[in-house]
Amino acid sequence: MTILGFLGGTGDQGRGLARRFALAGHPVLLGSRSAERAVATADELRAGLPAGASVAGAGNAEVAARCEVAVVAVPYDGHAGLLAGLAEPLRGKIVVDCVNPLGFDGKGAYALDVPEGSAAEQAAALLPESSVVAAFHHISAVLLLDPAVGAVDTDVLVLGDDREATDAVQELVGAIAGMRGIYAGRLRNARQVEALTANLISVNRRYKAHAGIRVTDV
């Protein structure tokens, strides 16, 4: 099993994904700026999982060093600052970026402009010796964290420039009940995938749902 590290893992998205991967049998590490907060969150998460689930917490730098695959789940405003200091511990590793650069105003959610094109491309620029893959952008944290939801019925668009890395992430996606990883292009196409999250938020608000996406005829 792959040791998965969640950078910013104490937020809803990081905890939700960590929970699902722990249920699938993967050891997970929750990272945070505060190691104490990470440990407390990991203890709380583990208490709601079957015996034997492997969940631990530590500071982000320690999690980056100990994991085999890292998942970046911080808010966009902390994205560059976090990754700029982790290039060395993440060297040679797959880094899965699921950050959505979004703003909110009275009209709802909207996509923010990112100088590099997308959060995933920003990650690739900051981590030149890691294999950055974009994935997990369109999954409701509410569903991920809900123990009554046995399977999360959604496809996950997986983008990247390293075929072995995208294949590995697709395989990881498939470990979560109900999910399927779909290759969706090179990292340069991540911007529209990240931006689509704003549309899904609008869908979910209008219909009081937790909608994801499905790709047909694949």
SULUR-V847570 format. One record per helix or strand of 3 or more residues. SS is the DSSP state (A for helix, B for strand). FROM is the first residue (numbers start at 1). LEN is the number of residues. If there is no record, write none. Layout:
SS:FROM:LEN
SS:FROM:LEN
This chain:
B:4:4
A:12:12
B:28:5
A:35:13
B:55:5
A:60:7
B:69:4
A:76:9
B:94:4
B:102:4
B:108:4
A:119:8
B:131:4
A:141:5
B:154:7
A:163:11
B:179:5
A:187:21
